[in-house]
Every structure is written in C-alpha cells, then in structure tokens.
Amino acid sequence: MPIYEYECKKCGIVFEEIVSSCTSKTLPCPQCKSTETRKLISRVGGIGVGKMSSGPACSSGAACPGSHACGAGAGCCGAAM
C-alpha cells in the first residue's frame, strides 16, 4: 500500500499515512482531530538510468557550479535537486 501525505486545513500539520489506493476519503488530523484534511501531491523518487557521468553536467552539457556527480548521467545537477 502506498504512503500518502496529508495536510490539515485547520492546524497546518503535514502527516503521512499508509492507505489503500482505492480509499478516497480524507483522514482525520492526528494532532487536532479535524476532518478538514487534503491529500498532497508527493514528490516521487526514482532511480536514474543511462550512462554514468564522469562529472557534474547540466542538460546543456555545461558543468553545474557547486554540484557533484550523482551517477545518473547528463541532466543531474545539484542545483535542480
């Protein structure tokens, strides 16, 4: 089952819950117990594919200042993370 993030409209706390993907109801806030919560769009992590980069590079091919090689290939820039 996926982990979803919710935000309470009353107290502003953001919390995570493991819920069935077919559940569409809002969950009560664990802090103030309000039912006025909304599901947030969460960031998604991924595994890069492609060739290994020998150094930091942006999609333009230029080196990204202050970044490091992350191994995900071109387009992996510390400033964009």
N, C-alpha and C positions, 0 to 999 in steps of 0.2 A: 504494500500500500504506500502511496506517495505521502510526503510531508508537505503540508501547505502552510503558508504564513497568513496570519490574520491580523487586522488592526482594529482596536476598539475605538469607535467613534466618540465614546463618552470620556474615557480617561487617556486615550492615545497610546496605550501599550501595544507593542507588536509581539505576537506569540506564535508558536508553531504547534501544529497538531498532525498526527498521523491519522488520516481519514480515508475511507473508501472513495475511489474516484467517482463513483456514481452518487455520492452524497452531495446534494446541492444546498442543504440548509446551512445557515450561519451558526457558528458555535458561540456559546456564552464566553465572555471575557473571564479569564481565571483570576484577575485582580479585583474587578468591581462587580462581576457577575452580570453585566449588561448584555443584552442580546443584540445590541446595535453594533455588530462587527461586520467587517467586509474582508473578503479574500483578496490578498495582494498578488500581484504578478511577481513571481520569484525569479531571481537570477538562475541561470542554468549553467552548470559546469560541464566541461567537455574535455575530451582528450584530442589533442591536435594530431592531425595526420599530414603526411607529406615528408619532405626531406628535412634532415636536421640542419639547423642554421649554424654556420661557423662563427657567427657573431650577431649582435643585435641589428635588426633591419626592419624598417617600416615597409609598407606595401609599395612605396615608391622606390625601394631599394637603397635608400639613404640610411645611414646609421642614426639611431634614435639617441639623442643626448641623455646621459644618465640612466640608460636602461641596461638590461643584461640579457644574454641569450637564454631563451626558455626552452629551446629544443623543438618548438612547434613549427619552425620554418618561417618563411617571409610573412610579414604581417603581424608578427608577435612583437609588440612594442610595450615596454613598461609604462609609457605614458597613457596607453589606451586601456590598461587593466584597471 
